[in-house]
Amino acid sequence: MRSTATMGKSKAVVAILASVVFTTAAIAQEGPVKLGVLTDMSSLYADNGGQGSVVAAQMAVDDFKGKVLGRPVQIVAGDHQNKADVGSAIARRWIENEGVEVILDVPNSAVALAVQGITRDKKKVFLATGAATSRLTGDECSTTGIHWTYDTYALSQGTTKAIARLGAKTWFFLSADYSLGTQLEADSRKVIDATSGKVNGAVKHPINTPDFSSFLLQAQSSKADVIALANAGGDFINAVKQAGEFGITREQKLAGLIVFIADIHSLGLQNAQGLMLSSAFYWDMNDETRAWSKRFIEKTQKVPTMIHAGTYGAVMHYLKAVEAAGTLDGPAVAAKMRDMPVNDFMTKNGRIREDGRLIRDMYLFRVKSPQESKYRFDYYELLATIPGEEAFRPMKDGGCPLLKKP
């Protein structure tokens, strides 16, 4: 039999261990709430997301007074390098080892689809403020995934419809050879079919392509009225520049299906003038957008893109939902985000659907000529406001499995 002294010592040890465990748990509970900005810091999407997304997220945290549920909020950042395996590894490390509660931005559709799968399995919130593919609210939808800023369906609806209305009948697609280009082309083809247009041909190019000559020559030989560029960032910029150098734009129109104001800034108005595009945000829309953008420009010396504005809005809405829900539990917070209307300088009376799609207005713009531009970053003329219900794909058409009733 064990002596009374020995049993006493055992109880003391158990008490000490319990105290250590309790103290460790308490310390962990008082640690920061971490939000992970997973973005492209070094390649073709760095200007559209990149460090600007980190700044925008931090601005939202600062405006929320830096704390939620009594705990400090910390922004962490990672570079996915436009590789799904790299982005997945960072996402898993953040969630499993570093206590990250929400992942946001992810301006690469292939990486975003991988991250959506991980956060869905881990029951963590994913705020896709930089990704485009409409599959995020279609066959790959998630109870904890919210597609915030724009998507391939909305962009194709705005730009392709507008150009078709101007009389364009035939199209040629120059598309990036990964999820973004594939889905953007597919969504645009549906619009072309619906407007009795015809696709004369298509070609896919590798991501981050420096030389578009062979692809552009195929587009030129198609004799299509419009060459639709289903690519983004550096690829879009290079394609537009080289099309101008080859004289293609004298005979055929270029349509950018996903264009950011940072791209226009890089191209210059001389090269980009007349281009029509769809966007979820423009800094010079009204007093609210100008006030927020002035703060962003002071911090970065760059014009904010729709990703930057969307990242701010998503972080602010997430923090409000956490406070309202009284928990960091991913499914509970995502449900609260869906319950609450979205209102900020970028979005008015927005709502998040069951499939995770934020419904908000989109805008059709024309790029100004150098002569029309009157001040710094004065690049766009507003042509039309597209109501959110018209801009985004009807929920019943997306194929989101969350909507299937037993």
Phi, psi and chi 1 to 4 in degrees:
 res  aa     phi    psi   chi1   chi2   chi3   chi4
   1 MET       -  148.8  -66.6 -178.5   60.5      -
   2 ARG   -81.1  142.8  -62.7  169.3   65.7 -172.3
   3 SER   -72.7  160.8   68.2      -      -      -
   4 THR   -61.8  -37.6  -57.0      -      -      -
   5 ALA   -63.2  -43.4      -      -      -      -
   6 THR   -63.9  -42.7  -58.8      -      -      -
   7 MET   -64.4  -35.1  -68.2  177.2   64.7      -
   8 GLY   -64.4  -42.1      -      -      -      -
   9 LYS   -63.9  -39.9  -72.1 -179.7  179.4  178.6
  10 SER   -62.2  -43.4  -62.9      -      -      -
  11 LYS   -63.5  -36.6  -70.6 -178.8  179.2  179.0
  12 ALA   -65.2  -42.6      -      -      -      -
  13 VAL   -62.7  -45.5  170.1      -      -      -
  14 VAL   -59.9  -41.6  169.9      -      -      -
  15 ALA   -63.2  -42.0      -      -      -      -
  16 ILE   -63.7  -45.7  -68.9  170.0      -      -
  17 LEU   -61.7  -42.2  -70.8  173.9      -      -
  18 ALA   -61.7  -39.0      -      -      -      -
  19 SER   -64.9  -40.9  176.3      -      -      -
  20 VAL   -63.0  -46.2  169.7      -      -      -
  21 VAL   -60.9  -45.0  170.0      -      -      -
  22 PHE   -61.3  -44.6  177.9   80.7      -      -
  23 THR   -64.3  -42.5  -57.5      -      -      -
  24 THR   -62.0  -44.0  -58.2      -      -      -
  25 ALA   -63.2  -39.5      -      -      -      -
  26 ALA   -65.0  -41.1      -      -      -      -
  27 ILE   -63.8  -42.9  -69.0  171.5      -      -
  28 ALA   -62.3  -39.9      -      -      -      -
  29 GLN   -64.7  -30.5 -176.7   66.3   23.6      -
  30 GLU   -87.9   -0.9  -67.6  -56.3  -44.7      -
  31 GLY   -70.2  173.4      -      -      -      -
  32 PRO   -69.7  151.6   26.2  -34.6      -      -
  33 VAL   -85.9  116.3  176.0      -      -      -
  34 LYS   -99.0  132.1  -66.2 -177.8 -179.3  179.5
  35 LEU  -116.0  124.3  -77.8   59.9      -      -
  36 GLY  -101.7  117.7      -      -      -      -
  37 VAL   -91.2  105.4  178.9      -      -      -
  38 LEU  -101.9  111.9 -175.2   57.1      -      -
  39 THR  -146.4 -176.6 -170.8      -      -      -
  40 ASP  -100.0  108.0  178.1   -2.9      -      -
  41 MET   -92.9  -13.6  -69.4  -71.7 -167.3      -
  42 SER  -139.9    5.9   54.9      -      -      -
  43 SER  -134.1 -146.2 -171.1      -      -      -
  44 LEU   -71.1  -14.5   70.9  167.9      -      -
  45 TYR  -108.6    9.7  -55.8  138.1      -      -
  46 ALA   -63.4  -35.1      -      -      -      -
  47 ASP   -75.0  -29.5  -74.0  -19.7      -      -
  48 ASN   -80.1  -33.4  -61.6  -30.4      -      -
  49 GLY  -121.1 -100.8      -      -      -      -
  50 GLY    54.3 -143.6      -      -      -      -
  51 GLN   -63.4  -27.4 -172.5   60.1   36.7      -
  52 GLY   -62.0  -34.2      -      -      -      -
  53 SER   -68.7  -36.0  -68.7      -      -      -
  54 VAL   -64.0  -44.2  179.5      -      -      -
  55 VAL   -61.8  -45.3  170.3      -      -      -
  56 ALA   -62.7  -42.1      -      -      -      -
  57 ALA   -62.5  -42.3      -      -      -      -
  58 GLN   -67.3  -35.4 -172.4   62.1   55.7      -
  59 MET   -59.8  -41.7  -73.7  172.0   65.2      -
  60 ALA   -64.8  -43.1      -      -      -      -
  61 VAL   -61.0  -44.8  170.9      -      -      -
  62 ASP   -62.8  -41.6  -67.6  -16.4      -      -
  63 ASP   -68.4  -22.6  -71.4  -11.0      -      -
  64 PHE   -88.6    7.8 -158.1   76.5      -      -
  65 LYS    73.2   16.0  -51.3  -54.9 -179.5 -172.8
  66 GLY    79.6   -1.7      -      -      -      -
  67 LYS  -138.3  151.5  -73.9 -171.7  175.0 -176.3
  68 VAL  -142.4  136.0   68.2      -      -      -
  69 LEU    53.5   33.5  -59.1 -177.9      -      -
  70 GLY    78.9    3.7      -      -      -      -
  71 ARG  -114.3  145.1  -65.0  166.7   58.3 -176.8
  72 PRO   -65.3  147.5   23.5  -33.2      -      -
  73 VAL  -104.0  130.6 -179.5      -      -      -
  74 GLN  -121.8  132.1  179.2 -177.1   -9.0      -
  75 ILE   -94.3  127.0  -60.7  -63.9      -      -
  76 VAL  -117.0  155.2  -61.9      -      -      -
  77 ALA  -134.4  149.9      -      -      -      -
  78 GLY  -145.6  153.1      -      -      -      -
  79 ASP  -106.4  112.6 -175.7   -4.4      -      -
  80 HIS   -81.4   -8.4   59.1   49.4      -      -
  81 GLN    58.1   20.1  -59.1  173.4   39.3      -
  82 ASN    59.9   31.3  -67.9  -64.6      -      -
  83 LYS  -125.1  124.6  -62.6  175.8 -178.2  177.0
  84 ALA   -62.1  -35.8      -      -      -      -
  85 ASP   -69.6  -37.5   57.8  -18.3      -      -
  86 VAL   -67.5  -47.1  173.2      -      -      -
  87 GLY   -61.3  -39.6      -      -      -      -
  88 SER   -64.5  -41.8  -64.0      -      -      -
  89 ALA   -63.6  -41.8      -      -      -      -
  90 ILE   -64.9  -45.0  -65.9  171.3      -      -
  91 ALA   -60.7  -44.0      -      -      -      -
  92 ARG   -64.9  -42.3  -71.7 -171.6 -176.3  -80.4
  93 ARG   -63.7  -44.6 -173.1 -174.1   77.4 -122.0
  94 TRP   -58.4  -47.4  -82.7   -6.2      -      -
  95 ILE   -74.4  -46.2  -67.6  170.4      -      -
  96 GLU   -80.1  -31.8  -65.3  172.7   -0.6      -
  97 ASN  -117.2  -22.2  -58.0  -32.8      -      -
  98 GLU  -119.2    6.0  -61.2  179.0   19.4      -
  99 GLY    69.6   26.9      -      -      -      -
 100 VAL   -75.4  130.4  169.9      -      -      -
 101 GLU   -92.4  -29.4  -64.1  -68.2  -17.3      -
 102 VAL  -145.7  142.0   56.2      -      -      -
 103 ILE  -115.4  138.2  -64.6  176.1      -      -
 104 LEU  -141.6  170.5   56.7  140.0      -      -
 105 ASP    79.6 -103.8 -165.5    6.1      -      -
 106 VAL    61.0   66.9 -162.2      -      -      -
 107 PRO   -78.9   66.0   30.5  -34.9      -      -
 108 ASN  -166.6  118.8  178.8  -62.2      -      -
 109 SER   -64.1  -37.7  -69.2      -      -      -
 110 ALA   -64.6  -43.5      -      -      -      -
 111 VAL   -65.9  -41.6 -178.9      -      -      -
 112 ALA   -62.2  -40.2      -      -      -      -
 113 LEU   -63.6  -38.7  -71.6  168.4      -      -
 114 ALA   -66.2  -43.7      -      -      -      -
 115 VAL   -66.0  -38.3  171.0      -      -      -
 116 GLN   -58.2  -41.2  177.2  104.9  -49.7      -
 117 GLY   -63.8  -41.8      -      -      -      -
 118 ILE   -67.0  -48.6  -66.8  167.9      -      -
 119 THR   -66.6  -32.0   52.1      -      -      -
 120 ARG   -63.4  -45.4 -179.5  171.6   51.2 -131.4
 121 ASP   -67.5  -36.7  -67.8  -16.5      -      -
 122 LYS   -89.1   -1.8  -59.6  -68.0 -175.8 -179.5
 123 LYS    58.5   41.5  -65.9 -178.5  169.3   49.9
 124 LYS  -112.2  155.2  -63.8  -65.4 -176.5 -179.2
 125 VAL   -78.8  135.9  174.2      -      -      -
 126 PHE  -121.3  119.5  175.6   36.4      -      -
 127 LEU  -107.4   98.3  -55.8  176.2      -      -
 128 ALA   -82.9   87.2      -      -      -      -
 129 THR   -92.9  -15.5   58.0      -      -      -
 130 GLY  -116.0  -18.1      -      -      -      -
 131 ALA   -80.1  155.8      -      -      -      -
 132 ALA  -113.0  -33.1      -      -      -      -
 133 THR   -56.6  131.2  178.3      -      -      -
 134 SER   -73.1   -5.8   56.9      -      -      -
 135 ARG   -65.0  -20.8  -70.7 -175.4   63.2 -164.2
 136 LEU   -62.9  -24.1  -71.6  168.0      -      -
 137 THR  -116.8   14.2   54.2      -      -      -
 138 GLY  -108.6 -119.8      -      -      -      -
 139 ASP   -67.7  -16.2   61.9  -41.8      -      -
 140 GLU  -107.4   21.5  -71.2  -70.7  -19.5      -
 141 CYS   -64.9  162.5   67.6      -      -      -
 142 SER  -147.5  145.8  166.0      -      -      -
 143 THR   -65.2  -26.0   54.5      -      -      -
 144 THR  -106.1    8.0   57.3      -      -      -
 145 GLY  -104.5  131.8      -      -      -      -
 146 ILE  -127.8  122.4  -65.2  173.8      -      -
 147 HIS   -93.7  110.9 -157.1  176.7      -      -
 148 TRP   -92.6  -57.1 -167.7  -91.7      -      -
 149 THR   -88.9  -50.3  -46.2      -      -      -
 150 TYR  -162.0  175.0   58.4   93.8      -      -
 151 ASP  -155.7  174.0   64.2   22.5      -      -
 152 THR   -63.2  -33.5   49.7      -      -      -
 153 TYR   -65.3  -49.3 -177.2   94.1      -      -
 154 ALA   -63.7  -40.4      -      -      -      -
 155 LEU   -66.5  -41.8  -65.5  171.4      -      -
 156 SER   -69.4  -37.0   62.6      -      -      -
 157 GLN   -59.2  -48.3  -73.9  -69.5  -58.1      -
 158 GLY   -66.7  -56.9      -      -      -      -
 159 THR   -73.0  -48.0  -53.3      -      -      -
 160 THR   -65.7  -42.6  -49.4      -      -      -
 161 LYS   -61.8  -43.6  -87.4 -173.6  179.2  178.1
 162 ALA   -62.9  -43.6      -      -      -      -
 163 ILE   -70.2  -36.2  -66.7  174.0      -      -
 164 ALA   -62.2  -39.1      -      -      -      -
 165 ARG   -65.3  -23.3  -74.3  176.7 -175.5  141.2
 166 LEU   -83.5    2.5  -68.3  176.6      -      -
 167 GLY   109.3    0.0      -      -      -      -
 168 ALA   -68.3  130.7      -      -      -      -
 169 LYS  -114.1  -31.0  -63.0  -64.4 -175.7 -175.9
 170 THR  -122.5  145.3   55.5      -      -      -
 171 TRP  -134.2  152.3  -60.3   70.3      -      -
 172 PHE  -133.4  132.3 -175.2   96.2      -      -
 173 PHE  -101.1  128.4  -78.1   93.9      -      -
 174 LEU  -113.1  104.0 -178.5   54.0      -      -
 175 SER  -121.3  142.8  -54.7      -      -      -
 176 ALA   -67.0  137.7      -      -      -      -
 177 ASP   -87.0   61.9 -168.7   13.2      -      -
 178 TYR  -160.2 -170.7   76.8  106.4      -      -
 179 SER   -54.0  -41.4  -57.8      -      -      -
 180 LEU   -58.5  -55.7  166.7   70.1      -      -
 181 GLY   -62.5  -41.1      -      -      -      -
 182 THR   -61.4  -47.9  -60.4      -      -      -
 183 GLN   -73.9  -36.9 -165.0   63.1   49.7      -
 184 LEU   -64.1  -42.6 -160.8   53.2      -      -
 185 GLU   -65.0  -44.9 -179.7  178.6  -28.6      -
 186 ALA   -61.2  -44.1      -      -      -      -
 187 ASP   -66.7  -36.8  -73.7  -23.0      -      -
 188 SER   -71.2  -36.4  -64.3      -      -      -
 189 ARG   -60.4  -36.1  -79.6  176.3  177.1  -93.5
 190 LYS   -63.6  -40.0  -68.0  175.4 -176.7  175.4
 191 VAL   -65.8  -42.7  176.8      -      -      -
 192 ILE   -62.2  -43.8  -67.5  166.8      -      -
 193 ASP   -61.0  -41.4  -70.7  -16.9      -      -
 194 ALA   -69.0  -22.6      -      -      -      -
 195 THR  -102.7   16.4   55.4      -      -      -
 196 SER    63.0   27.9  -59.1      -      -      -
 197 GLY   -85.7  179.8      -      -      -      -
 198 LYS  -138.1  138.2  179.0 -174.7  175.8 -176.3
 199 VAL   -96.7  116.1  177.2      -      -      -
 200 ASN   -81.4  -15.5  -76.4    4.3      -      -
 201 GLY   166.8  174.3      -      -      -      -
 202 ALA  -159.0  152.2      -      -      -      -
 203 VAL  -146.2  145.8   63.9      -      -      -
 204 LYS  -109.3  144.1  -65.9 -172.4 -178.1  -62.1
 205 HIS  -123.5  151.1   67.2   81.2      -      -
 206 PRO   -65.0  152.6  -17.2   29.9      -      -
 207 ILE   -63.5  144.1 -169.4  171.6      -      -
 208 ASN    62.7   50.8 -143.1    1.7      -      -
 209 THR   -87.2  124.8  -61.2      -      -      -
 210 PRO   -83.5  -26.8   28.0  -32.3      -      -
 211 ASP  -122.1  110.9 -176.3    3.6      -      -
 212 PHE  -101.3    9.0  -81.3   86.3      -      -
 213 SER   -56.6  -48.2   56.2      -      -      -
 214 SER   -67.5  -36.2   63.5      -      -      -
 215 PHE   -69.0  -42.2  -52.3  116.7      -      -
 216 LEU   -68.6  -33.8  -72.9  168.2      -      -
 217 LEU   -65.9  -36.9  -71.6  173.1      -      -
 218 GLN   -63.3  -42.0  -69.8 -178.7   61.2      -
 219 ALA   -64.2  -41.4      -      -      -      -
 220 GLN   -64.1  -43.2 -172.6  176.6   38.8      -
 221 SER   -70.3  -16.6   63.8      -      -      -
 222 SER   -70.6  -19.8   75.0      -      -      -
 223 LYS    62.3   18.9  -54.4  -64.7 -176.4 -177.3
 224 ALA   -65.9  148.4      -      -      -      -
 225 ASP   -62.7  -38.1  -63.2  -27.7      -      -
 226 VAL  -130.3  134.5 -178.3      -      -      -
 227 ILE  -101.9  112.0  -58.8  171.5      -      -
 228 ALA   -91.2  122.0      -      -      -      -
 229 LEU   -95.2  100.7  -58.1  176.4      -      -
 230 ALA   -95.1   60.8      -      -      -      -
 231 ASN  -148.0 -179.8   54.4   15.0      -      -
 232 ALA  -149.9  167.1      -      -      -      -
 233 GLY    60.0 -132.5      -      -      -      -
 234 GLY   -60.7  -33.7      -      -      -      -
 235 ASP   -66.0  -43.5  -76.4  -27.1      -      -
 236 PHE   -62.2  -45.7  168.5   77.8      -      -
 237 ILE   -60.5  -47.3  -68.3  167.6      -      -
 238 ASN   -63.6  -40.5  -75.3  -23.8      -      -
 239 ALA   -64.2  -42.9      -      -      -      -
 240 VAL   -65.7  -45.3  171.9      -      -      -
 241 LYS   -60.1  -46.8  -76.4 -178.2  177.2  177.8
 242 GLN   -71.8  -31.1  -69.2  172.6   38.6      -
 243 ALA   -63.1  -39.0      -      -      -      -
 244 GLY   -66.2  -41.5      -      -      -      -
 245 GLU   -63.0  -34.4  -69.1  167.3    1.3      -
 246 PHE   -83.9   -1.9  -64.6  153.2      -      -
 247 GLY    74.9   13.9      -      -      -      -
 248 ILE   -65.3  -35.6  -68.8  174.0      -      -
 249 THR   -71.4   -8.1   50.2      -      -      -
 250 ARG   -74.2  -25.4  -71.7 -163.6  -67.0  -91.8
 251 GLU  -113.4  -26.8  -57.7  -66.5  -27.3      -
 252 GLN  -129.0  148.6  -65.9  165.5  -70.5      -
 253 LYS   -85.1  147.8  -68.7 -175.1  176.8   68.0
 254 LEU  -103.8  136.4  -67.8 -177.6      -      -
 255 ALA  -121.9  116.9      -      -      -      -
 256 GLY   -88.3  117.7      -      -      -      -
 257 LEU   -85.9  -20.5  -61.7 -178.6      -      -
 258 ILE  -142.4  102.7  176.5  168.5      -      -
 259 VAL  -124.3  135.7 -177.4      -      -      -
 260 PHE  -113.2  152.1  -64.2   90.1      -      -
 261 ILE   -63.3  -26.2 -163.8  166.3      -      -
 262 ALA   -64.5  -33.1      -      -      -      -
 263 ASP   -65.3  -43.4  -55.7  -28.9      -      -
 264 ILE   -64.3  -39.5  -57.8  -56.1      -      -
 265 HIS   -61.8  -42.0 -176.8   72.3      -      -
 266 SER   -68.4  -38.8  -65.3      -      -      -
 267 LEU   -71.4  -36.0  -77.6  165.6      -      -
 268 GLY    85.1  147.6      -      -      -      -
 269 LEU   -64.2  -28.5  -65.8 -177.4      -      -
 270 GLN   -60.7  -38.0 -170.8   63.0   44.5      -
 271 ASN   -86.5  -28.5  -68.8  -42.6      -      -
 272 ALA  -101.8   -9.3      -      -      -      -
 273 GLN   -53.8  139.2   60.5 -176.6  -46.3      -
 274 GLY    88.1  -14.7      -      -      -      -
 275 LEU   -65.4  133.2 -172.4   73.0      -      -
 276 MET   -99.2  142.3  -74.6 -165.2  -67.7      -
 277 LEU  -153.8  159.3   58.2   97.4      -      -
 278 SER  -106.7  146.2  -63.3      -      -      -
 279 SER  -152.3  154.8 -178.8      -      -      -
 280 ALA   -89.6   -7.7      -      -      -      -
 281 PHE  -161.4  145.9  172.2   76.1      -      -
 282 TYR  -142.1  132.7  177.5   46.3      -      -
 283 TRP   -61.1  -27.2   75.2  -89.1      -      -
 284 ASP  -104.1   30.8 -157.1   13.4      -      -
 285 MET   -76.1  -42.9  -69.6  -79.8  -71.0      -
 286 ASN  -160.5 -177.5   53.3   53.2      -      -
 287 ASP   -62.2  -38.4  -71.3  -16.6      -      -
 288 GLU   -66.0  -46.0  -78.0 -172.6  -83.3      -
 289 THR   -65.7  -36.8   59.5      -      -      -
 290 ARG   -68.4  -38.6  -76.6 -172.6  -74.9  -89.2
 291 ALA   -65.4  -46.3      -      -      -      -
 292 TRP   -64.7  -43.5 -177.3   86.2      -      -
 293 SER   -64.7  -35.1  -62.6      -      -      -
 294 LYS   -59.2  -43.0 -180.0 -178.7  178.1 -178.1
 295 ARG   -63.6  -43.0  -66.9  169.7   54.3 -155.2
 296 PHE   -64.2  -44.5 -179.2   89.5      -      -
 297 ILE   -64.0  -37.7  -67.4  168.0      -      -
 298 GLU   -61.4  -32.7  -72.7  172.7   -9.1      -
 299 LYS   -84.1  -29.6  -67.7  175.7 -178.9  -66.9
 300 THR  -117.6  -20.1   64.6      -      -      -
 301 GLN    63.4   23.0  -59.3  -53.9  -52.8      -
 302 LYS  -130.2  153.7  -67.6 -178.0  178.0 -179.5
 303 VAL   -76.8  134.7   60.6      -      -      -
 304 PRO   -73.6  139.5   26.2  -33.5      -      -
 305 THR   -92.3  175.2   68.5      -      -      -
 306 MET   -66.7  -25.5   57.0  179.1  163.8      -
 307 ILE   -66.7  -44.4  -68.0  178.0      -      -
 308 HIS   -62.5  -46.2  -59.5  144.7      -      -
 309 ALA   -64.4  -41.4      -      -      -      -
 310 GLY   -65.6  -37.1      -      -      -      -
 311 THR   -63.4  -43.4  -64.2      -      -      -
 312 TYR   -58.3  -50.7  175.8   97.2      -      -
 313 GLY   -62.3  -40.1      -      -      -      -
 314 ALA   -66.8  -42.3      -      -      -      -
 315 VAL   -64.0  -44.0  170.3      -      -      -
 316 MET   -62.2  -43.3 -176.2   63.5   74.4      -
 317 HIS   -67.4  -38.2 -167.0   68.2      -      -
 318 TYR   -61.4  -47.1  169.3   79.8      -      -
 319 LEU   -64.0  -39.1  -66.5  173.8      -      -
 320 LYS   -62.4  -40.4  -71.0  177.9 -179.3  177.5
 321 ALA   -68.3  -39.4      -      -      -      -
 322 VAL   -60.1  -45.9  168.4      -      -      -
 323 GLU   -62.0  -42.6 -158.5   73.7   71.1      -
 324 ALA   -70.3  -36.9      -      -      -      -
 325 ALA   -78.3  -24.3      -      -      -      -
 326 GLY    71.8   22.3      -      -      -      -
 327 THR  -155.7  161.7  179.1      -      -      -
 328 LEU  -101.5    1.6  -69.3  170.3      -      -
 329 ASP   -56.1  122.2  177.0   71.2      -      -
 330 GLY   -54.9  -55.1      -      -      -      -
 331 PRO   -60.3  -37.8  -27.8   36.8      -      -
 332 ALA   -67.0  -42.4      -      -      -      -
 333 VAL   -67.7  -42.6  174.2      -      -      -
 334 ALA   -61.8  -38.9      -      -      -      -
 335 ALA   -64.8  -40.8      -      -      -      -
 336 LYS   -66.1  -37.7 -178.3   59.9   69.6  173.4
 337 MET   -61.2  -38.1  -68.4 -178.4   75.4      -
 338 ARG   -68.0  -33.0  -75.7  168.5  166.3   82.1
 339 ASP   -72.4  -30.2  -71.7  -16.8      -      -
 340 MET   -92.4  136.3  -62.5  168.0   57.6      -
 341 PRO   -68.0  153.9   25.0  -33.0      -      -
 342 VAL  -104.6  120.4  179.7      -      -      -
 343 ASN  -140.5  116.2  -80.3  -66.7      -      -
 344 ASP  -153.3 -168.8   57.5   34.6      -      -
 345 PHE   -64.8  -20.5   67.9   91.6      -      -
 346 MET  -100.2  -35.7  176.2 -173.0 -177.5      -
 347 THR  -124.6  130.7  -56.9      -      -      -
 348 LYS  -118.3  127.0  -61.1  -59.8  179.1 -172.1
 349 ASN    54.0   40.0  -60.1  -45.8      -      -
 350 GLY   -78.0  156.8      -      -      -      -
 351 ARG  -142.1  146.7   63.4 -178.9 -176.9   87.5
 352 ILE  -101.6  120.3  -59.6  169.1      -      -
 353 ARG   -75.9  171.3  -62.6 -170.9  -47.4 -155.7
 354 GLU   -59.7  -32.6 -171.5  178.4  -10.4      -
 355 ASP   -80.5   -1.7   62.4   -5.7      -      -
 356 GLY    96.8    0.3      -      -      -      -
 357 ARG   -83.2  123.3  177.0   66.9 -101.1  169.4
 358 LEU   -78.3  122.3  170.1   60.2      -      -
 359 ILE   -95.8  118.0  -58.5  -58.9      -      -
 360 ARG  -150.8  164.0   56.9  175.2  -46.6  -76.3
 361 ASP   -67.4  148.2  -68.0  -13.3      -      -
 362 MET  -116.5  167.6  -65.3  -74.5  -69.0      -
 363 TYR  -135.6  143.4  -53.2   98.7      -      -
 364 LEU  -104.6  127.5 -178.4   68.9      -      -
 365 PHE  -124.5  157.9  -64.1  104.8      -      -
 366 ARG  -117.8  136.6 -179.2 -173.6   66.5   84.8
 367 VAL   -76.4  130.0  178.3      -      -      -
 368 LYS   -71.2  160.0  -68.1 -177.5  175.6 -178.6
 369 SER   -81.9  163.6   68.1      -      -      -
 370 PRO   -56.5  -33.4  -25.7   34.7      -      -
 371 GLN   -72.0  -29.7  -66.5   73.5   31.5      -
 372 GLU   -79.3  -25.0  -68.0  173.4  -57.9      -
 373 SER   -75.5  127.0  179.2      -      -      -
 374 LYS  -107.5  -17.7  -57.5  -56.8 -179.2 -174.5
 375 TYR  -155.5  175.5   41.9   85.4      -      -
 376 ARG   -57.0  130.6 -169.7 -175.4 -175.4 -160.9
 377 PHE    65.5   18.2  -56.5  137.2      -      -
 378 ASP   -83.5   84.2  177.1   23.8      -      -
 379 TYR  -112.5  -26.5  -66.2  160.5      -      -
 380 TYR  -116.3  146.5  -69.3  172.5      -      -
 381 GLU  -112.3  126.7  174.3 -166.0   -1.7      -
 382 LEU   -75.0  124.0  177.9   64.5      -      -
 383 LEU   -99.0  -38.3  -61.2  179.6      -      -
 384 ALA  -161.2  148.9      -      -      -      -
 385 THR  -102.0  127.4  -62.6      -      -      -
 386 ILE  -105.0  112.0  -52.7  168.1      -      -
 387 PRO   -56.9  144.1  -21.7   32.9      -      -
 388 GLY   -55.2  -38.9      -      -      -      -
 389 GLU   -64.3  -27.4  -65.0  -65.7  -18.6      -
 390 GLU   -88.4  -33.1  177.9 -174.5  -27.2      -
 391 ALA   -72.2  -37.9      -      -      -      -
 392 PHE  -102.5  151.7  -68.7   97.9      -      -
 393 ARG   -59.1  135.2  178.7  179.7   60.5 -159.4
 394 PRO   -56.7  138.1  -24.9   34.1      -      -
 395 MET   -58.4  -34.6 -171.4  160.9   58.8      -
 396 LYS   -67.7  -18.9   62.9 -178.6  177.7   60.6
 397 ASP   -94.8   -3.9  -63.0  -23.1      -      -
 398 GLY   -85.2  -23.0      -      -      -      -
 399 GLY    78.3   23.3      -      -      -      -
 400 CYS   -70.1  121.3  170.9      -      -      -
 401 PRO   -66.1  -16.2   19.5  -30.1      -      -
 402 LEU   -64.0  -22.2  -63.1  176.8      -      -
 403 LEU   -87.7   -7.2  -52.2 -179.0      -      -
 404 LYS   -74.4  123.1  -66.1  179.6  180.0  177.8
 405 LYS   -95.0  137.8  -54.6  -59.9 -179.2 -175.3
 406 PRO   -65.5      -   22.8  -31.1      -      -
